[in-house]
Amino acid sequence: MLHSKSLILLISSVALCSCYVTTHGIGSRRASTQVLASFHKDDAMLIPNEGRPITARGARIILPSLLVLGGSLPANAGIGQKYPFDISLKKNFPGSLMNSVIMLRLASSLRKRGYMRGKASVATLKASELGVLLSRQFGDGTIYNFDEKKSLDDYIASCEGKRALVLFGPDTAISPEGEVSEIKGMDVKSAEKFVTEKLINDKLWEKVDEVTLLGGVVIQRSKTGVDKGEDCFQPLLIKTLTRNGVKDLYEEAFGDLLTPRIS
């Protein structure tokens, strides 16, 4: 039997960082090993709602602990307890992951392409928690919202000598009772078309060598009460564009998820 203090420490670690490979209760040791192997000793991940980074060493300590418990836990949940939010999320948005898990997967895939802190300029079609995390992890903390006047020109100017990373897609919310609100915003394919028509041009290619497009559904979660927790994201599309063509990164980053993938 674990000592009571040891058990408290283990549970706290679960609450701190969700398992990279967990899709709300389903884990994969192979995928977790891949993520841990992808970290360099100087890498760091930002923890949502904590405002501080988790180092590669910290990730190697915390993530294996999560495998022992077999999955992630919602905030303030008892071991094995399922909240209406989680049940509704799995039913209505299969393959969705908490933002911290999305960030771990993106770090694993994009770091190899030169996307590191301060090396990318981040833009979104609509403000979201995930957009902020992307700007902190890969950019300088600045995020450009295309719904703001002149933001597009400012964004292109900010891409000088960097990579471009654009997040888009509709958003919704799931209440503590599990009710899904109206899905707002352009669907992923329409948003992708809008971004490419507005952004991908000779003016941009004068500034950057590569652009990564990340599309999916932002799912907001309550930030108060028993069911509070970080927002989630259903990834539906991720690809990189260069002057020479397009490379689909979905299989590498999210290929194991039960999402309705968009190519």
WOBEL-V5204 format. One record per pair of residues at least 4 apart in sequence whose ideal C-beta (glycine too) atoms are under 6 Angstrom apart, sorted by the first residue. I is the first residue (numbers start at 0). GAP is how many residues later the second one is. If there is no record, write none. Layout:
I_GAP / I_GAP
//
This chain:
1_4 / 1_5 / 9_55 / 12_49 / 12_52 / 13_52 / 13_59 / 16_45 / 16_83 / 17_54 / 17_80 / 17_82 / 17_83 / 18_8 / 18_47 / 18_53 / 19_12 / 19_15 / 19_81 / 19_84 / 20_6 / 20_7 / 20_10 / 20_11 / 21_5 / 21_49 / 21_50 / 23_62 / 23_66 / 24_46 / 26_40 / 26_43 / 26_44 / 31_31 / 34_69 / 34_73 / 35_24 / 37_70 / 38_4 / 38_17 / 38_20 / 40_15 / 42_13 / 43_9 / 43_11 / 44_9 / 45_7 / 45_90 / 45_91 / 46_7 / 47_51 / 47_52 / 47_182 / 48_181 / 53_4 / 53_5 / 57_4 / 58_4 / 72_4 / 73_9 / 73_12 / 73_155 / 74_153 / 74_154 / 75_150 / 76_4 / 81_4 / 81_5 / 82_144 / 83_4 / 83_93 / 83_94 / 84_89 / 84_142 / 86_91 / 87_4 / 87_86 / 87_90 / 88_4 / 88_7 / 91_88 / 92_126 / 92_141 / 93_164 / 94_139 / 94_162 / 94_163 / 94_164 / 95_136 / 95_138 / 96_4 / 96_5 / 97_132 / 97_134 / 98_30 / 98_31 / 98_34 / 98_131 / 98_132 / 98_134 / 101_131 / 102_30 / 104_148 / 105_4 / 106_4 / 108_140 / 108_143 / 108_144 / 109_5 / 114_5 / 114_23 / 114_48 / 117_22 / 118_43 / 119_18 / 119_19 / 119_42 / 119_43 / 119_45 / 120_18 / 120_37 / 120_38 / 120_41 / 120_43 / 121_12 / 121_13 / 121_17 / 121_21 / 121_43 / 122_21 / 122_32 / 122_43 / 123_7 / 123_21 / 123_43 / 124_21 / 124_43 / 124_66 / 125_59 / 126_18 / 127_90 / 128_102 / 129_103 / 130_12 / 130_36 / 132_4 / 133_4 / 134_4 / 134_6 / 134_8 / 135_5 / 137_27 / 143_7 / 143_11 / 144_6 / 145_5 / 145_6 / 149_4 / 150_4 / 155_47 / 155_48 / 158_5 / 158_48 / 158_49 / 159_47 / 162_47 / 163_44 / 163_47 / 164_47 / 165_29 / 165_47 / 166_47 / 167_23 / 167_27 / 167_47 / 168_19 / 168_22 / 168_46 / 168_47 / 168_48 / 169_13 / 169_15 / 169_47 / 170_13 / 170_14 / 170_47 / 171_8 / 171_9 / 171_11 / 171_47 / 172_8 / 172_47 / 173_6 / 174_4 / 175_46 / 175_51 / 185_4 / 185_5 / 187_27 / 187_48 / 187_49 / 187_74 / 191_23 / 194_4 / 195_4 / 198_5 / 204_38 / 209_30 / 209_32 / 210_30 / 211_28 / 212_26 / 213_24 / 214_21 / 214_22 / 215_17 / 215_18 / 215_19 / 215_20 / 216_17 / 217_15 / 218_13 / 219_11 / 220_8 / 220_10 / 221_5 / 221_6 / 222_5 / 223_4 / 234_19 / 235_26 / 236_25 / 237_11 / 237_12 / 237_15 / 238_7 / 238_9 / 238_10 / 239_7 / 240_5 / 248_4 / 249_4 / 249_11 / 250_4
//
